[in-house]
Amino acid sequence: MDNKTQEDILNNDLQADESPNSKNASDDIKATDNLSDIAETEILESDTDEIDTLEADAEGTDILSTDNDSEISFSYDSEDIDDADVKKSDVFSKVVTPIVVVLSLVIVALALFVMNGSKINSSTDDAVEGTPITPSFKIDGKEVDTDDLVFLKINGLEIGFDELRSAYYQFLNNYGPSYGISEDTFKNLSGDELDSKFNSFKEILADYIKGDGYYVYASYAKDNNITLNEEDEKSIAKSIKDFKDDKGDDLESYLQENYITEKYIDIAFKYITLADKVEDHICVPEDDFYKTAKKELYQVKQIFIPFGSEEKISNEVLSENKIEDYDKLSNPEKTQAITDNFNSLSDKKQKKAKKVSKQVADDIYNQLVSGADFDTLMKDYTYDSLYESYPKGVLVGENYEYDKDYLEAALKLDENEMSKVVKSSLGYHIIMRVPLDKKYINKNVDYFAETYNGYIVNKVLDKVYENLEVEQTDLYKNFHYGDLT
């Protein structure tokens, strides 16, 4: 098992989870101001090759794949990922990914894509045979200049040929295989059936393009007069030049292999810079964070007992996670092992294991009520993944996307008040609210501000996303399969 730090987990114990008994959970994701962290979720393959399946499922998909074998795809929808559509990996909870995480990761993906030269997987015959596909577009069977073509408008932002083409192939090549869709899906059809299928695909593609993080950031920037200044433009120009110089004679083949154009490279670098400026505009600076904490946040600590805490870890789980000495594991690693073990149990055994964990939590609670020291019992019993790094607790607020029951209980507490045993989707919690500790908060301001800003940017950009309006131009409505290459 890979060793995970508390920072890797991002309050894993508290993240909202509708399905705690899933065999696998999505990789922990953490948003960062400098957009440097990368997360990955995987789409399960669908049994159907019908476009209609896409229409039902694509809206709820948050995906970023940046595997070493060069697959890159991204999309955003504000709804949670559906458990039936997403394969979960081995962490304790399903993470409800804030939009800032998804959009930040989109930007990181784009940056890696531009700078590292990741190659999009392709299912087209031409790509498989190694034949370059020259960017082109036809109207009424005749190839036209693509410079001024406008296919979609998102809040007035025009989507031209270069953006459409990139999204078209990203979606088709990276999402398509999961749904049994490829160029062959359309090549094997004709007439009205082809038009119907392709028009359905275009509707989904338009939603996919709406979910491109650029248009969320760009819309916010437009509404708040955030623009690129002369210094930004110089920096972008230098980055583009460095990139092209680095590619040298391989630039043209790189563009062809990845279905992008030189104009798209220019857009990508501007996109990255603009997104940084948008987040800087929304986020609370670290120097001002304590003032915000005083107004909006509670400091809480907890004794957390996960489901299955008293079960013996099976040899299979120990082997799968490469655990040699359980007692030497960190809290996050122990929680992971307990969860993997719990999830491997039958429903009947899980029910029994929950009761045993509840009894442990009740016993601890009774000791506390009888006068035992909270910090002492917390040190002895908690499986809180953040405890080792933040022993005096963490900050919570109304905008934090933690487990609903946990957050509701925490926000009801007065200072120095302790909750009863709270059952969440993850296990059992005894929560203590303590006065805000200015020195402690300022010492850990990088983490606390980062976490807070992640949820705030999420909230702000989520509203922007919800209000995005996509207008299809006549050109988009009327283009047919084969017009775009």
Sequence and secondary structure as in RCSB ss.txt:
>XXXX:A:sequence
MDNKTQEDILNNDLQADESPNSKNASDDIKATDNLSDIAETEILESDTDEIDTLEADAEGTDILSTDNDSEISFS
YDSEDIDDADVKKSDVFSKVVTPIVVVLSLVIVALALFVMNGSKINSSTDDAVEGTPITPSFKIDGKEVDTDDLV
FLKINGLEIGFDELRSAYYQFLNNYGPSYGISEDTFKNLSGDELDSKFNSFKEILADYIKGDGYYVYASYAKDNN
ITLNEEDEKSIAKSIKDFKDDKGDDLESYLQENYITEKYIDIAFKYITLADKVEDHICVPEDDFYKTAKKELYQV
KQIFIPFGSEEKISNEVLSENKIEDYDKLSNPEKTQAITDNFNSLSDKKQKKAKKVSKQVADDIYNQLVSGADFD
TLMKDYTYDSLYESYPKGVLVGENYEYDKDYLEAALKLDENEMSKVVKSSLGYHIIMRVPLDKKYINKNVDYFAE
TYNGYIVNKVLDKVYENLEVEQTDLYKNFHYGDLT
>XXXX:A:secstr
     HHHHSSGGGB  S TT SSB       TT       EE   S   HHHHHHHGGG  EE   TT    EE
  SS   TTTEE BSSSS     HHHHHHHHHHHHHHHHHH       SHHHHHT      BEETTEE   TT E
EEEETTEEEEHHHHHHHHHHIIIIIHHHHT  HHHHHT  HHHHHHHHHHHHHHHHHHHHTSHHHHHHHHHHHTT
    HHHHHHHHHHHHHHHHHHGGGHHHHHHHTT  HHHHHHHHHHHHHHHHHHHHHS  GGGHHHHHHHH EEE
EEEEEETTTTS   HHHHHHTT S GGGS HHHHHHHHHHHHHTS HHHHHHHHHHHHHHHHHHHHHHHTT  HH
HHHHHH   TTTTT TT EEE TT  B HHHHHHHHT  TT B   EE SSEEEEEEEE   HHHHHHTHHHHHH
HHHHHHHHHHHHHHHHT  EEE HHHHH  TTSB 
